[in-house]
Amino acid sequence: MKNFILFICIALIFITACSNSKEPPAIAKEELKDKAKLRLSMWLPEWQNQLALEDVQNSQQGLQDIRVFGAYFNHQDELLLTDNAVDMLQQTQQQFNESHRVILTLINDYVTENDSSVQKDSTLLHRLLQDSAARKKHINNILQVVEQYQPDGIEIDYEKIAKEDLSKYVQFLRELYRELAKKNVTLHVVLEPSFPFDVKLPNGPSYTVMAYNVHGYHSGPGAKATFTFLNDLIKKIKKSNQKLAIAFATGGFDWVAQGNTVALTELEAEKVLADTNANKKRDKASGAVYFTYTDSNNVSHEVWYADQETLEKWVKYVQRKSYHDVVLWRAGGLGVKTLQWISEQETGERTSPQKNHQ
């Protein structure tokens, strides 16, 4: 009997200890798990190199890859890095080469000295990819850039791919990956949300899908991404044979009632908000901030932008769908709270850059 009473007492003590445990509840543990898994990277635009570098300096602890955006094409269909791009790449490598993987992004924008540039040029892509000889020539050009500038990775951001060039594009990725792997250089690929994700993509490269441009220059006012859009996009990318990272856009736009739509960084949007003393609101369908104001010429404006809270809401939404790799477009003009939030995402799992390029 004494043994039975002793057993009961021990059991009660054990139960009481468990009930007073500081172990977080299941929901809290899941949130901690999600935060620990988050891996953030960020693009740095060459046209805003100093501001972008400052943002990275102030948030580097939370970043995995640093992606320099980037290299365009000249009138000979050869890769072109502007002076700003070269300067940014070199500064990024000097400051972060030992701690982060520095990636150079290639964009199918056609730039000439005496004519206006063509952004996301489909005809350029056709010339680059049309047959094995053209692809080999383009790949050799990429390898020349790798040899000259020594990035840890190359990222392909080729958009508006014509349907008839799609299979050639996939073959190009396969061939490029094979050649870069010989030099211990990683390959990264950016895909538009309209990409046909049932197309089988080659193994090896890392893939990112753009989760933005719901509203912008092409539309009326609204957020760059909404939760409905994200939900639909995730359904689409689940068809892919690859696990994709999700890219979100910072900043926003000012839609002018009588004039052009103007792109704004987060800091620029917040300055307009403060200067106009407008009423700041948050959209439930997207988490984005929006406000309206009338300027000194009596012209109406509507501004939408993403702040730290917006980005965190978007990230948590995709994390609940098991997507933990996120890339931010872009550094340059980010708010203090946003930079602090990025910096706090350090996981201790950063991929160590391998520098033995051959």
Salt bridges, closest charged atoms under 4 A:
GLU23 OE2 - LYS29 NZ 3.69
ASP65 OD2 - ARG67 NH2 3.58
ASP65 OD1 - ARG101 NE 3.15
ASP77 OD2 - ARG127 NE 2.71
ASP109 OD1 - LYS120 NZ 3.31
ASP152 OD2 - LYS355 NZ 2.71
ASP152 OD1 - HIS357 NE2 3.66
GLU155 OE2 - ARG67 NH1 2.45
ASP165 OD1 - HIS126 ND1 2.88
ASP165 OD1 - LYS168 NZ 3.95
GLU175 OE1 - ARG135 NE 3.07
GLU179 OE2 - LYS182 NZ 3.20
ASP254 OD1 - HIS301 ND1 3.07
ASP275 OD2 - LYS271 NZ 2.72
ASP295 OD2 - HIS301 NE2 2.73
ASP307 OD2 - LYS280 NZ 3.91
ASP307 OD2 - ARG282 NH2 2.81
GLU309 OE1 - ARG282 NH2 3.34
GLU309 OE2 - LYS313 NZ 3.90
GLU312 OE2 - LYS316 NZ 3.52
ASP325 OD1 - ARG39 NE 2.81
